[in-house]
Amino acid sequence: MEKHIKKTLNRQAFNEAVFEWRAPEYLHHEKSLLWFVIAGIVALVLIIYGLMTDGWTFSVAIAVFAGTYYLFHRSPPPIVDIKISKMGVKIGHHIFPYSHIKGFWIVYDPPFVAKLYLKMTSKIHPDIFVALEETEPSELRNILSKHCKELEGFNEPFADSIVRLLKL
């Protein structure tokens, strides 16, 4: 029972934010009809290629991927609360103690990109990013730098740039 109380207290400590904002759970890019037509043509060409080269599993995978992508991205993402506390960072229901965060960096070049990146200590856990929305980056930087290291020289990862440019 004492262990449960301690765990509850720790969770409550993450809710006591010194800085907070709201942002989409993931980035959602508005896509035009032309974007969907081009993506559909590319998917169809890949499916036909797979069938012509006896790669039916490739064709099925492309069809499933295209269908899943369409279903997943046809509605806007939910908005989550991001809280920076003395214990760590809470993004929606996910809790990241400072002991699991190796460092952070902020990419701020509005209107193109405004994100906070968290580099995790675990090699199998990917870097986490959060949209800054209307958040003041210098204020966020001041608070986070008291608890974890700011990583110098880091920019937006190449894959994130591609996703943003292609509106994936």
Contacts in CASP RR format, 6 or more apart in sequence:
PFRMAT RR
TARGET T0000
AUTHOR 0000-0000-0000
METHOD contacts of the structure
MODEL  1
MEKHIKKTLNRQAFNEAVFEWRAPEYLHHEKSLLWFVIAGIVALVLIIYG
LMTDGWTFSVAIAVFAGTYYLFHRSPPPIVDIKISKMGVKIGHHIFPYSH
IKGFWIVYDPPFVAKLYLKMTSKIHPDIFVALEETEPSELRNILSKHCKE
LEGFNEPFADSIVRLLKL
10 87 0 8 1.000
11 95 0 8 1.000
13 85 0 8 1.000
13 86 0 8 1.000
13 87 0 8 1.000
14 83 0 8 1.000
14 85 0 8 1.000
14 87 0 8 1.000
14 88 0 8 1.000
14 90 0 8 1.000
14 95 0 8 1.000
15 83 0 8 1.000
15 85 0 8 1.000
15 90 0 8 1.000
16 85 0 8 1.000
16 86 0 8 1.000
17 83 0 8 1.000
17 84 0 8 1.000
17 85 0 8 1.000
17 90 0 8 1.000
18 84 0 8 1.000
18 85 0 8 1.000
18 86 0 8 1.000
18 143 0 8 1.000
19 83 0 8 1.000
19 84 0 8 1.000
19 139 0 8 1.000
19 140 0 8 1.000
19 143 0 8 1.000
20 81 0 8 1.000
20 82 0 8 1.000
20 83 0 8 1.000
20 84 0 8 1.000
21 81 0 8 1.000
21 82 0 8 1.000
21 132 0 8 1.000
21 133 0 8 1.000
21 134 0 8 1.000
21 135 0 8 1.000
22 79 0 8 1.000
22 80 0 8 1.000
22 81 0 8 1.000
22 82 0 8 1.000
22 133 0 8 1.000
23 79 0 8 1.000
23 80 0 8 1.000
23 82 0 8 1.000
23 130 0 8 1.000
23 131 0 8 1.000
23 132 0 8 1.000
23 133 0 8 1.000
24 76 0 8 1.000
24 77 0 8 1.000
24 78 0 8 1.000
24 79 0 8 1.000
24 80 0 8 1.000
24 131 0 8 1.000
25 77 0 8 1.000
25 78 0 8 1.000
25 79 0 8 1.000
25 80 0 8 1.000
25 92 0 8 1.000
26 77 0 8 1.000
27 77 0 8 1.000
27 131 0 8 1.000
27 163 0 8 1.000
27 164 0 8 1.000
28 73 0 8 1.000
28 76 0 8 1.000
28 77 0 8 1.000
29 164 0 8 1.000
29 167 0 8 1.000
29 168 0 8 1.000
30 167 0 8 1.000
31 73 0 8 1.000
31 167 0 8 1.000
35 167 0 8 1.000
39 66 0 8 1.000
40 66 0 8 1.000
43 62 0 8 1.000
43 63 0 8 1.000
43 65 0 8 1.000
43 66 0 8 1.000
46 58 0 8 1.000
46 59 0 8 1.000
46 62 0 8 1.000
47 59 0 8 1.000
47 62 0 8 1.000
47 63 0 8 1.000
48 59 0 8 1.000
49 58 0 8 1.000
50 56 0 8 1.000
50 58 0 8 1.000
50 59 0 8 1.000
50 62 0 8 1.000
51 59 0 8 1.000
80 91 0 8 1.000
80 92 0 8 1.000
81 90 0 8 1.000
81 92 0 8 1.000
82 89 0 8 1.000
82 90 0 8 1.000
82 91 0 8 1.000
82 92 0 8 1.000
82 130 0 8 1.000
83 89 0 8 1.000
83 90 0 8 1.000
84 140 0 8 1.000
84 143 0 8 1.000
84 144 0 8 1.000
86 147 0 8 1.000
87 97 0 8 1.000
87 98 0 8 1.000
88 95 0 8 1.000
88 96 0 8 1.000
88 97 0 8 1.000
88 98 0 8 1.000
88 101 0 8 1.000
88 147 0 8 1.000
89 95 0 8 1.000
89 96 0 8 1.000
89 98 0 8 1.000
89 101 0 8 1.000
89 118 0 8 1.000
90 96 0 8 1.000
91 128 0 8 1.000
91 130 0 8 1.000
96 118 0 8 1.000
96 120 0 8 1.000
96 128 0 8 1.000
98 147 0 8 1.000
98 148 0 8 1.000
99 121 0 8 1.000
100 120 0 8 1.000
100 121 0 8 1.000
100 122 0 8 1.000
100 125 0 8 1.000
101 118 0 8 1.000
101 119 0 8 1.000
101 120 0 8 1.000
101 121 0 8 1.000
101 148 0 8 1.000
102 119 0 8 1.000
102 120 0 8 1.000
102 121 0 8 1.000
102 148 0 8 1.000
102 149 0 8 1.000
102 151 0 8 1.000
103 118 0 8 1.000
103 119 0 8 1.000
103 148 0 8 1.000
103 149 0 8 1.000
103 150 0 8 1.000
103 151 0 8 1.000
104 116 0 8 1.000
104 117 0 8 1.000
104 118 0 8 1.000
104 119 0 8 1.000
104 144 0 8 1.000
104 148 0 8 1.000
104 149 0 8 1.000
104 150 0 8 1.000
104 151 0 8 1.000
105 116 0 8 1.000
105 117 0 8 1.000
105 119 0 8 1.000
105 150 0 8 1.000
105 151 0 8 1.000
105 152 0 8 1.000
105 153 0 8 1.000
105 154 0 8 1.000
106 115 0 8 1.000
106 116 0 8 1.000
106 117 0 8 1.000
106 132 0 8 1.000
106 137 0 8 1.000
106 140 0 8 1.000
106 141 0 8 1.000
107 113 0 8 1.000
107 114 0 8 1.000
107 115 0 8 1.000
107 117 0 8 1.000
107 154 0 8 1.000
107 155 0 8 1.000
107 156 0 8 1.000
108 114 0 8 1.000
108 115 0 8 1.000
108 132 0 8 1.000
108 137 0 8 1.000
112 164 0 8 1.000
113 156 0 8 1.000
113 164 0 8 1.000
114 131 0 8 1.000
114 132 0 8 1.000
114 133 0 8 1.000
114 135 0 8 1.000
114 137 0 8 1.000
115 129 0 8 1.000
115 130 0 8 1.000
115 131 0 8 1.000
115 132 0 8 1.000
115 156 0 8 1.000
115 160 0 8 1.000
116 129 0 8 1.000
116 130 0 8 1.000
116 132 0 8 1.000
116 137 0 8 1.000
116 140 0 8 1.000
116 144 0 8 1.000
117 127 0 8 1.000
117 128 0 8 1.000
117 129 0 8 1.000
117 154 0 8 1.000
118 127 0 8 1.000
118 128 0 8 1.000
118 129 0 8 1.000
118 130 0 8 1.000
119 127 0 8 1.000
119 151 0 8 1.000
119 154 0 8 1.000
120 126 0 8 1.000
120 127 0 8 1.000
120 128 0 8 1.000
127 157 0 8 1.000
129 160 0 8 1.000
132 140 0 8 1.000
141 150 0 8 1.000
144 150 0 8 1.000
156 164 0 8 1.000
162 168 0 8 1.000
END
